[in-house]
Amino acid sequence: MWWVLWLLVALLALFCSLDVWYFLQAAVVIVRAWFQPPVRDITAEQTLTGRVTPHDIDMCHMNNARYLREC
């Protein structure tokens, strides 16, 4: 039974250290883009919502490296 706990801890450590959340979010954005209508006006405002995790924040706003990665 202890091996299950160790397996969960190992998976959690990999999830946190390899930034798996970023890749899952990228997959969701790609799938959502397939179902959106095509963009006719490239100068129109485009929005993309997302979540900022606590390790992405520097001084109460998203840090520059993470912001560029999201763009």
C-alpha positions in Angstrom: 0.0 0.0 0.0 2.9 2.3 0.7 4.1 2.0 -2.9 0.9 3.7 -4.1 1.7 6.7 -1.9 5.2 6.8 -3.2 4.0 6.6 -6.8 1.6 9.5 -6.2 4.4 11.6 -4.6 6.7 10.8 -7.5 4.1 11.7 -10.1 3.3 14.9 -8.2 7.0 15.8 -8.2 7.3 15.2 -11.9 4.1 17.2 -12.6 5.6 20.2 -10.6 9.1 20.0 -11.9 8.4 19.4 -15.6 5.7 22.0 -15.9 3.1 19.5 -17.2 0.4 22.1 -16.6 1.8 24.2 -19.5 1.6 21.4 -21.9 -1.9 20.4 -20.9 -3.0 24.0 -21.3 -1.4 24.1 -24.8 -3.3 21.0 -25.8 -6.6 22.5 -24.6 -6.0 25.7 -26.5 -5.2 23.8 -29.7 -8.4 21.7 -29.3 -10.5 24.8 -28.6 -9.0 26.5 -31.7 -10.3 23.7 -33.9 -13.9 24.5 -33.0 -13.6 28.3 -33.3 -14.7 30.1 -36.5 -11.9 31.3 -38.7 -10.6 34.8 -38.1 -11.6 37.1 -41.0 -10.2 40.4 -39.6 -6.6 40.0 -38.4 -6.7 43.5 -36.8 -9.7 42.6 -34.6 -9.1 42.0 -30.9 -8.3 38.4 -29.9 -8.5 37.2 -26.3 -7.2 34.1 -24.6 -8.0 33.3 -21.0 -5.8 31.4 -18.7 -4.7 30.9 -15.1 -1.6 32.1 -13.4 -0.2 29.8 -10.8 1.6 31.1 -7.7 5.1 30.2 -9.1 4.4 32.4 -12.2 4.0 35.6 -10.1 6.7 38.2 -9.5 5.7 41.2 -7.3 1.9 40.8 -7.8 1.9 40.3 -11.6 2.9 37.6 -14.1 6.6 37.5 -14.7 8.0 38.4 -18.1 9.3 35.0 -19.0 6.0 33.3 -18.4 4.1 36.1 -20.2 6.2 35.6 -23.3 5.7 31.8 -23.1 2.0 32.3 -23.0 2.0 34.6 -26.0 
